[in-house]
Amino acid sequence: MSSAEAPVAGGDGPVRPSGLLDVLGVASVVLDDEGRIVLWSPQAEELFGYSAQEALGEYAARLMVHEQHIPLVGKLFADVMLTGQSWAGAFPVRVKGGGTRLVEFRNMRLLDDQGEVYALGLAADQSTVHRLEQDLALSERIVQQSPIGLAVFDTELRFVSVNPALAKINGVAAEEHLGRTVREVLPRLDTDTLEDAARRVLETGVPLIDQSTVGRTPADPDEDHAWTVSVYRLEDALGRALGVVASVLDITEQYRAGIEAEAARRRLAVIADASARIGTTLELDRTSRELADVAVPELADFAAVDLLDAVVEGRRSTLGPSEPAVMRALAVRAAHGEDALRAAAPTGQLTRYAPDRLITESVRTGRPVLVAQVKDEHLPRIACSPEAAVLLGRAGVHSYLAVPLIARGEVLGALELKRTRNPEPFGVDDLLLARELAARAAVQIDNARWYQNARNTALTLQRSLLPGHPPVTTGLEVASRYQPAGATTEVGGDWFDVIPLEGGRTALVVGDVMGSGINAAATMGRLRTATTTLASLGLDPAVLLEHLDKITSGLDHSIATCVYAVHDPHLRQCRIANAGHLPPARVRPGRPPELLDLPTGVPLGVGGVPFSTVTVDFSPGDELVFYTDGLVETRSHSLDERLDFLLSLLDDPARPLEETCDLLLRTLHHPDNHDDVALLIARAQELT
């Protein structure tokens, strides 16, 4: 066993050397009171080059000191032996071979049990000592001045030392750490994870690098901070574990920047989702529901979309300081909880919100209203009624946000958001996202509102231009239907008419003005009026269509299709002319339904092409079915297939006409065909 590994007796048994003395190579030399060498360590042989046999018994001064230094060395030796005070310093020593080595010395007097006096000299190479001193000073300076928190723990994971940076991070004085565990010093951190990780490092020697942790310390007890922690095992020169050292780097700014970046990413995702989902149709109610669906649960646990009633009705609305807000609830959405839903105004219902209500404040000022922490006194100003306030309290509403819906400079209503289970209060990021959603949705809602108003106007005009109930005519039973276009398109120009003529005859008309909206409805009204006027003249159907063609040509390039038929019950015939319209169907008892073979003709407004009149038999019990293309056309089937389907439904000549109308509309009118439908069925009767 070498001397570096030799066990040394200790209070608890043999202890292996730490290795520091081996690094220094400390030599020990003992002199008697005359200056002769009486003890010589192996390290002395390594340092000075003389073996024990060569050194023992020799005067140290003669062996190791240059002649010019002997008087000085003699005086220092005498002082130590006389006074007992030790001496330390650097001194040039002559080594074997004649060279000189600068050595750090510490000399002290020894006294044995016999009263004999000796001198002990401890020596180490000065360059080695200086290197270790520099390393120690550097380490001390780095530890003390490092901006990174550093701590040393013993094998029980108790603080042994803490640098100023870590004391500042923790908000606890360095001396208050010593002898305590992390759990005892910083109870608000995830100490189980940290201590388990440090224990694994202590046991395995595998370092832990940059483990992130988030928590709060006494330095800032109200805000979360983030750190990366690295842990390394401390070992002596022989590999024995002394404990662990931990470095702690505050990364709170990066952590918060990451949270902000994630929040921004989430905002963009929600906005992208909103762009795709809001405004898919021009239905006011559906657009409002789409806004509520996007807001829940991404932004809130509860969302309601309310519009000012005046806005819904197409009027501008401005609220004075003391005026209530009359709102119509268009959409309500809750992620969970019946109480929150029951507290909301039912969709479609009008609700008067008093001037002090927060939603009233939002639509009056055009600014968001945010209550980050809802207290009991806020609930009456949030709820639409005292009963609703109780329900909101029971639902656990703890944060509230109302954002006005503003489009083209006009406040339309408000988006109300509430949080119940989401523990975070609404913050600045949530407000930004809510405003962005509200701004985008408001434009779509405003488009839907104006479209709905325009459509209602056109529909009202169109209905006013159509006959309410077909008149009672000689020899005919008549039923009719008009179904306006779907909510996603504008009103069309389809029309029908039943016109009594002289001699018991009846004119039957179905037409379709190409285009949509108020212009188409107005054109339809003109053509219907012109048809009624021309029919009273008793004109042949082809001649009547020629006149209508000229009239249509003068109506701003309008185009229309039309079928005009005149029924004569005495002759049991119908004279029919067609201007580019789909052929009527004839149903006769005992025979299969058929499409009348008529010259198609060109649409009204094209001009220059004559029309033809065809006479068909029309006996009592026979039916003629007139219709517009909205009844049979679809995007997924050919027109021939649809016309065959129409004929297959006309399989019962005895079926009541009203039932036949309902059957055809219910079965044939396809949901994806956004066109209006005019349907007219006439059945010939016996004259009485």
Buried (B, 14 or more C-beta within 10 A) or exposed (E): EEEEEEEEEEEEEEEBBEBEBBEBBBBBBBBBEEBBBBBBBEBBBEBBBBEEEBBEEBBBBEBBBEEEBEEEBEEBBEBBBEEEEBBEEEBBBBBBEEEEBEBBBBBBBEEEEEEEBBBBBBBBBBEBBEEBEEEEEEEEEEBEEBEBBBBBBBEEBBBBBBBBBBBBBBBBEBEBBEEEBBEEBBEEBEBEEBBEBBBEBBEEEEEBEEEEBEBBBEBEEEEEBBBBBBBBBBEEBEEEBBBBBBBBBBBBEEBBEEEEEEBEEBBEEBBEBBEEBBBEBBBBBBBBBBBBBBBBBBBBBBBBBBBBBBBBEEEEBEBEEEEBBBBBBBBBBBBEBEBBBBBBBEBEEEBEBEBEBBBBBBBBEEBBBBBBEBEEEBBBBBBBEEEBBBBBBBBBBBBBBBBBBBBEEBBBBBBBBBBBEBEEBBEEBBBBBBBBBBBBBBBBBBBBBBBBBBBEBBBEBBEEBBBEEBEEBBBBBBBBBBBBBBBEBBBBBBBBBBBBBEEBBBBBBBBBBBBBBBBBBBBBBBBBEBBBEBBEEEBBBBBBBBBBBEBBBEBEEBBBBBBBBBBBBEEBBBBBBBBBBBBBBBBBEEEEBBBBEBBEBBBBBBEEEEBBBBEBEBEEBBBBBBBBBBBBBBEEEEEEEBBEBBBEBBEEBEBEBEEBBBBBBEEBBBEEBBBBBBBBBBBBBEEE
